Amino acid sequence: MATAAPITGTPGTPGTLVLADLLPRATTRLGGQVRELALVAGGAALTGLAAQLSVPVPGSPVPVTGQTFAALLVGTALGARRGTAALGLYLLAGTAGLPWFADGTSGWTMPSLGYVLGFVLAAGLTGALARRGADRSPLRTAGAMVLGNLAIYAVGVPYLAAALHVPLAKAADLGLYPYLVGDALKAVLAMGALPLAWKLLGRTR
């Protein structure tokens, strides 16, 4: 039985394609620039929308939100360059006053801002991994999600400790351990959704 050929990179694009590369391409240079800007702005807007799905955690200033999952998906779907730009835009607009952080907040004084900084790093990391095919199989997708979450916590937890003036171990109690089960569930969801998207798209290209 014949199988679909792997979807590989285009001229000038290192490695394999990411999901966003499969969208229709513009026929002019200006159209291409508009397309890139739309992808970046759309990734930032998706993260801001997901941030409004927020559930407070008793005793912690860090709520459970959909923005972490959105940031990882944006990085994976857009690739490192666009993903970093999208989450950078999300960070800059939010700190400048646009109320699209968790619960409609904005600014740069909240103790959970370190997690938003971590989103930028995580989007770049998962985007680079996706460019190497890390979102094509369930196990590799899970690995990319785990590494992306680690990048977020690597920035968010120390920032939380500094903002609250507490030891790092206390910050981990407040901003790491209560979220691990949810992160595992999100990784399972991504393990199913991303490889399935590639299977479906591979049949149509």
C-alpha positions, 0 to 999 in steps of 0.5 A: 500500500502506498503511503503519503510522502513526508511533508518536507521543507520548501526552498529557503526553509530549514528542516520540515514545514510547520503547520502554518506553512501549509496555509495558502501563500501570497502571490506578492511580496506585500501579501506575504508580509501581510500574511506573516503579520496576520499569523503573528497577530493571530497567535498573540490574540489566541493566547490573549483569548485563552488567558481569559479561561482562568481558574484561581488556585487557593493560596497562589497568585498564579491561576490555572489558565488556557494561555500556557497551552495556547502559547505552546500550540502557537509556537508549535504551529507557527515555528520558532520565528513567528512563535517568538514574535507572537508571544513577544507581541502578547507580552509587550502589548499586555505590559503596555496596558492591553488587558489580555493577561489572565482575568483581563489584567495587564501591566508589568507588576504582577508576580506571575509575569515571569510565566509570560516571559517564559511563554516567549522562550517556550514558543521559540523552543517548541517552534524550533522542535516542530521545524524538526518534526517534533509534532508529527508523532504522539511521543515526540509531541509529548516531549516538545510539550514537556520541554516547553513547559519546563522553559516556562517554569524555568523563568516563571518560578524564579521570577515568582520567588523574587516578586514575592520575596520567598525562597525558590522552594516556596515559589515552587509550592505556589507556582509549580507543583499544583499545575503538573497534573493539568500540564500532563493533561494538556500534553495528552491533548496535544499528543492526539491533536497535532499528529492527527492534524499532520495525518489529515493534511498529509492526505491532502497535499 
